[in-house]
C-alpha cells in the first residue's frame, strides 16, 4: 500500500530501504524525507510522488532484470558504504541518534 505524504510518514525511518538494499533488492518508496535523502531515484532505488505509484511500478516491472540487478547492487554498495559499523556509519542522522556532536 502506498504511503500518504504527511508528518507521520515523513518522520519514518529509512530502515526498510537499508534492509532491502543490504540484500541487493531495489526499493520503491514514497517521496518522504528519509527516503528522498537516502535513495537516488533510478540509481539506488525508486522514488514516487503522489499519483505516480502505479506508473512507477509499471516502469519497474517492464525493466530488464539486469537493470534491476544493477540498481539493487548499487543500493547494496551504498548501504555497505554508509550504514555499517565497518564503514564508520557515515549517515548524519544515525550519528546524531548516537549522540555525535559533529553530526549536525
JOZIRA-V130262 format. One record per residue. N is the residue number from 1. RES is the residue in one small letter. SS is DSSP state (helix for helix, strand for strand, loop for the rest). D_LAST is the distance of its C-alpha to the last C-alpha in Angstrom with 2 decimals. Layout:
# JOZIRA-V130262
n:N res:RES ss:SS d_last:D_LAST
n:N res:RES ss:SS d_last:D_LAST
This chain:
# JOZIRA-V130262
n:1 res:x ss:loop d_last:33.20
n:2 res:x ss:loop d_last:30.75
n:3 res:x ss:loop d_last:27.91
n:4 res:x ss:loop d_last:27.96
n:5 res:x ss:loop d_last:24.90
n:6 res:x ss:loop d_last:24.04
n:7 res:x ss:helix d_last:21.23
n:8 res:x ss:helix d_last:22.24
n:9 res:x ss:helix d_last:22.25
n:10 res:x ss:helix d_last:19.11
n:11 res:x ss:loop d_last:17.33
n:12 res:x ss:loop d_last:18.93
n:13 res:x ss:loop d_last:17.41
n:14 res:x ss:loop d_last:18.17
n:15 res:x ss:helix d_last:20.08
n:16 res:x ss:helix d_last:23.40
n:17 res:x ss:helix d_last:22.42
n:18 res:x ss:helix d_last:21.24
n:19 res:x ss:helix d_last:24.53
n:20 res:x ss:helix d_last:26.72
n:21 res:x ss:helix d_last:25.13
n:22 res:x ss:helix d_last:25.61
n:23 res:x ss:loop d_last:29.26
n:24 res:x ss:loop d_last:29.46
n:25 res:x ss:loop d_last:30.02
n:26 res:x ss:loop d_last:28.84
n:27 res:x ss:loop d_last:27.21
n:28 res:x ss:strand d_last:27.99
n:29 res:x ss:strand d_last:25.25
n:30 res:x ss:strand d_last:24.88
n:31 res:x ss:loop d_last:22.47
n:32 res:x ss:loop d_last:20.04
n:33 res:x ss:helix d_last:16.31
n:34 res:x ss:helix d_last:15.52
n:35 res:x ss:helix d_last:18.67
n:36 res:x ss:helix d_last:18.25
n:37 res:x ss:helix d_last:14.83
n:38 res:x ss:helix d_last:16.52
n:39 res:x ss:loop d_last:20.17
n:40 res:x ss:loop d_last:21.73
n:41 res:x ss:strand d_last:24.86
n:42 res:x ss:loop d_last:27.99
n:43 res:x ss:loop d_last:26.34
n:44 res:x ss:loop d_last:24.49
n:45 res:x ss:strand d_last:25.77
n:46 res:x ss:strand d_last:26.79
n:47 res:x ss:strand d_last:25.27
n:48 res:x ss:strand d_last:27.67
n:49 res:x ss:loop d_last:27.64
n:50 res:x ss:loop d_last:29.96
n:51 res:x ss:loop d_last:33.53
n:52 res:x ss:loop d_last:32.79
n:53 res:x ss:helix d_last:32.83
n:54 res:x ss:helix d_last:36.48
n:55 res:x ss:helix d_last:36.52
n:56 res:x ss:helix d_last:33.55
n:57 res:x ss:helix d_last:35.11
n:58 res:x ss:helix d_last:38.42
n:59 res:x ss:helix d_last:36.93
n:60 res:x ss:helix d_last:35.29
n:61 res:x ss:helix d_last:38.63
n:62 res:x ss:helix d_last:40.48
n:63 res:x ss:loop d_last:38.36
n:64 res:x ss:loop d_last:40.09
n:65 res:x ss:helix d_last:39.02
n:66 res:x ss:helix d_last:38.16
n:67 res:x ss:helix d_last:35.60
n:68 res:x ss:helix d_last:33.99
n:69 res:x ss:helix d_last:34.10
n:70 res:x ss:helix d_last:32.28
n:71 res:x ss:helix d_last:29.47
n:72 res:x ss:helix d_last:29.38
n:73 res:x ss:helix d_last:29.29
n:74 res:x ss:helix d_last:26.50
n:75 res:x ss:helix d_last:24.45
n:76 res:x ss:helix d_last:25.44
n:77 res:x ss:helix d_last:24.46
n:78 res:x ss:helix d_last:21.01
n:79 res:x ss:helix d_last:20.58
n:80 res:x ss:helix d_last:21.99
n:81 res:x ss:helix d_last:19.69
n:82 res:x ss:helix d_last:16.40
n:83 res:x ss:loop d_last:17.18
n:84 res:x ss:loop d_last:19.52
n:85 res:x ss:loop d_last:19.61
n:86 res:x ss:loop d_last:21.45
n:87 res:x ss:loop d_last:18.80
n:88 res:x ss:loop d_last:16.34
n:89 res:x ss:loop d_last:14.28
n:90 res:x ss:loop d_last:12.33
n:91 res:x ss:loop d_last:10.75
n:92 res:x ss:helix d_last:6.95
n:93 res:x ss:helix d_last:8.20
n:94 res:x ss:helix d_last:10.71
n:95 res:x ss:helix d_last:8.81
n:96 res:x ss:helix d_last:6.88
n:97 res:x ss:helix d_last:10.54
n:98 res:x ss:loop d_last:11.87
n:99 res:x ss:loop d_last:10.18
n:100 res:x ss:loop d_last:8.37
n:101 res:x ss:helix d_last:6.87
n:102 res:x ss:helix d_last:5.68
n:103 res:x ss:helix d_last:3.80
n:104 res:x ss:loop d_last:0.00
